[in-house]
């Protein structure tokens, strides 16, 4: 590590930088770190440039003094993508996970939907967790101990703050001690943590066996009952607290630890580096596991999680964009001369099917109006048009698809498309609903020499997979939910 020289540029020399300008600087190998609201620090090989916005010329002077007094140091970290390719970047020692994500969003020209996260992956221990947006990355790395093969992954996680939007989906009534009427208020304010209770399997220390106990999560920590489901203080034995510990997901739990299910997680002390020191727990299903991990995150970080959640949205208030909630959407019929609202669900489904057929007819008409390509040319172009889409993952197996969806957040509407492994020339839509992955076969059908794709035995047909995806993003059709978030893999 070496101390950098600092150079100050005010608006007298450089005008306010637009997002495009920042991307150009970033493309030239200058690392961007968004640290302050009105000031941008651009870190190059030898200098830290401070750019200020118009009207804030006096602010960088204080920033410069702060930087000099703080004695800034820089360190190189390596970040991996889903394809296990890495990129080394030089960052200050007080860089946060959100800063790193913002940096790579700019470097890779991704859409910033606030779901990008930094993952702490400990290879030797076979565990990983999402680093919270406010956490200092260097502090996380210092707690890795002797795990030299540990990695930082830049990855999507749509479920990171989903419990603030739909708390009842994450906290089943039978596991929460507070009433359902207060759940929304409790979690949106994030000022209180509910008492969570239920059965978990726990691995005995220095043994291969697992035992099932009744656990209770309270503000003071995690306890298990020595007498059935009793919550009396004399029957509760302390298991762990989270002041100096973190909650990790266990990978390949059955194979590595002989767990009864794959829904395992653990409590790891910050300075722990041995598998023997992990406190291993295992749930019976994904929903139970998610409930426990989410509650533990709330208990450990409290109000900070809610601030992390609302911070990006507060920045967007300066340029508000109209937002339409799912509950405010209504089905409408445009097939006749007059538009009308549809209230009958069965009629809404039939209109959705008709809309799909109309969509196909309009698409075919557009093709015929632009040179009328032959059916062979159209089929070839339609076969290849989906290959460049971020939601298409080619020759991916069923297990790989399930693993990727679980990694990027098992919430309703997370999806991807892939080639079918069992039926050549067909495709598969893998979709998450109720924290379970379902697979739907997309079958090609031929009509009058033209090739179409369908999910519902030909009732709704599409000339290409892009039309199919766009349709089911707006209409549920035969699916359990609409397509909302696509799984994506990027190259750093």
Secondary structure, 3 states (H helix, E strand, C coil): CCCCEEEEECCCCCCCCCHHHHHHHHHCCCEEECCCCCEEEEECCCEEEEEECCCCCCHHHHHHHHHHHHCCCEEEEEEECCCCCEEEEEEECCCEHHHHHHHHHHHHCCCCCCCEEEEEEECCCCEEEEECCCCEHHHHHHCCCCCCCCEEEEEECCCCCHHHHCHHHHCCHHHECCCHHHHHHHHHHCCCCCCEEEEEEEECCCCCCEEEEEEEEECCEEEEECCCCCCCHHHEEEEECCCCEEEEEECCHHHHHCCCCCCEEEEEECCCCCHHHCEEEECCCHHHHHHHHHHHHHHHHCHHHHHHHHHHHHHHHHHCCCCCCHHHCCEEECCCCCCEEECCHHHHHHHHHHHHHHHHHHHHHHHHHCCCCCHHHHHHHHHHHHHHCCCECCCCCHHHHHHHHHHCCCCCCEEEEEECCCCCCCEEEEEEECCEEEEEEEEEEEECCEEEEECCCCCCEECCHHHHHHHHHHCCCCCCCCCCEECCCCCC
